[in-house]
Amino acid sequence: MPKLQQIHQMDNLHRLFFKAFSNYTRLEIIQLLRKKPLTVTEICEKTGFEQSRVSHNLRCLEHCGFVKVTQNGNFREYSLDEETIIPIVDLFDKHIRKYKERLENCGVIKDG
C-alpha cells in the first residue's frame, strides 16, 4: 500500500476513534465504567437512558475495543479496556484540567 494511502487510512481511523468518544451517550457510559464494571440494567438505572439506547452504544464501544464483556451468571458485565482506554481517558482528563479555561472559551468549539 502506498505511503499516502496509508496516511489517509490512519486519518480515517483517527476520525472514527474520536467519533466514538464524541457521542454524549457513549461518553456517559465510559465515565460510569471508569468507576466499576456494570450491567446494562445498572447503566440504565444510573443514566436514565432506555435499555435499547444503552445496548446500542455498548455494542459500538465493544466493537471498537473500548469495552470488554464478561459473563457473570445470567448477566453480562461491561468494563473499560484497562490497557488502552483507561489510560487514554486519564490523559484526556489531564489535558482538560490543564487547558480548562481555553476549552471553555474557545470561539470555534461550542458546547451544544
C-alpha positions as CSV (number, residue, x, y, z in Angstrom):
1,M,0.0,0.0,0.0
2,P,1.5,3.4,-1.0
3,K,2.5,5.6,1.9
4,L,0.0,8.4,1.2
5,Q,-2.8,5.8,1.1
6,Q,-1.7,4.5,4.5
7,I,-1.7,8.1,5.9
8,H,-5.3,8.6,4.6
9,Q,-6.4,5.3,6.1
10,M,-4.9,6.2,9.5
11,D,-6.6,9.6,9.3
12,N,-9.9,7.9,8.7
13,L,-9.3,5.6,11.7
14,H,-8.4,8.6,13.9
15,R,-11.7,10.2,12.9
16,L,-13.7,7.0,13.7
17,F,-11.9,6.7,17.0
18,F,-12.7,10.2,18.1
19,K,-16.2,9.9,16.7
20,A,-16.8,7.1,19.2
21,F,-15.7,9.4,22.0
22,S,-17.7,12.4,20.8
23,N,-21.1,10.8,21.4
24,Y,-22.9,12.0,24.6
25,T,-24.3,8.6,25.4
26,R,-21.1,6.8,24.9
27,L,-19.2,9.4,27.0
28,E,-21.7,8.9,29.9
29,I,-21.2,5.2,29.7
30,I,-17.4,5.5,29.6
31,Q,-17.5,7.8,32.7
32,L,-19.6,5.3,34.6
33,L,-17.5,2.3,33.6
34,R,-14.4,4.1,34.9
35,K,-15.6,3.5,38.4
36,K,-16.5,-0.2,38.1
37,P,-17.9,-2.8,35.7
38,L,-21.7,-2.6,35.2
39,T,-24.5,-4.4,33.5
40,V,-26.9,-2.8,31.0
41,T,-29.6,-2.6,33.7
42,E,-27.2,-0.8,36.1
43,I,-26.1,1.7,33.4
44,C,-29.8,2.4,32.6
45,E,-30.6,3.0,36.2
46,K,-27.7,5.4,36.7
47,T,-28.2,7.3,33.4
48,G,-32.0,7.2,32.9
49,F,-31.3,6.1,29.3
50,E,-33.6,3.4,27.7
51,Q,-32.2,-0.1,27.5
52,S,-32.1,-0.1,23.7
53,R,-30.0,3.1,23.7
54,V,-27.5,1.7,26.2
55,S,-27.3,-1.6,24.4
56,H,-26.8,0.0,21.0
57,N,-23.9,2.2,22.3
58,L,-22.3,-0.6,24.3
59,R,-22.2,-2.7,21.1
60,C,-20.4,0.2,19.4
61,L,-17.9,0.5,22.3
62,E,-17.4,-3.2,22.4
63,H,-16.9,-3.5,18.6
64,C,-14.4,-0.6,18.7
65,G,-12.4,-2.3,21.5
66,F,-13.3,0.3,24.2
67,V,-15.1,-2.1,26.5
68,K,-14.8,-5.7,27.4
69,V,-17.7,-8.0,28.3
70,T,-17.6,-10.7,31.0
71,Q,-20.4,-13.2,31.6
72,N,-21.3,-13.1,35.3
73,G,-24.1,-15.6,35.9
74,N,-27.1,-14.5,33.9
75,F,-25.7,-11.0,33.4
76,R,-23.1,-9.5,31.1
77,E,-20.8,-7.0,32.8
78,Y,-19.1,-4.3,30.8
79,S,-15.8,-2.8,31.8
80,L,-13.3,-0.4,30.1
81,D,-10.2,-1.8,28.5
82,E,-7.7,-1.3,31.2
83,E,-4.7,-1.4,28.9
84,T,-5.7,1.2,26.4
85,I,-8.9,3.1,27.1
86,I,-8.5,3.9,30.8
87,P,-5.0,5.5,30.2
88,I,-6.4,7.5,27.2
89,V,-9.4,8.8,29.3
90,D,-7.0,9.6,32.1
91,L,-4.8,11.6,29.7
92,F,-7.9,13.4,28.3
93,D,-8.7,14.4,31.9
94,K,-5.2,15.7,32.5
95,H,-5.4,17.8,29.3
96,I,-8.8,19.1,30.3
97,R,-7.6,20.2,33.7
98,K,-4.6,21.9,32.2
99,Y,-6.5,23.7,29.5
100,K,-9.9,24.0,31.1
101,E,-10.2,27.8,30.6
102,R,-9.1,27.6,27.0
103,L,-11.6,24.9,26.2
104,E,-14.4,26.8,27.9
105,N,-13.6,30.0,26.0
106,C,-12.8,28.5,22.6
107,G,-14.6,30.5,19.9
108,V,-14.5,27.7,17.4
109,I,-15.8,24.8,19.6
110,K,-19.1,25.5,21.2
111,D,-20.9,23.2,23.6
112,G,-24.1,22.2,22.2
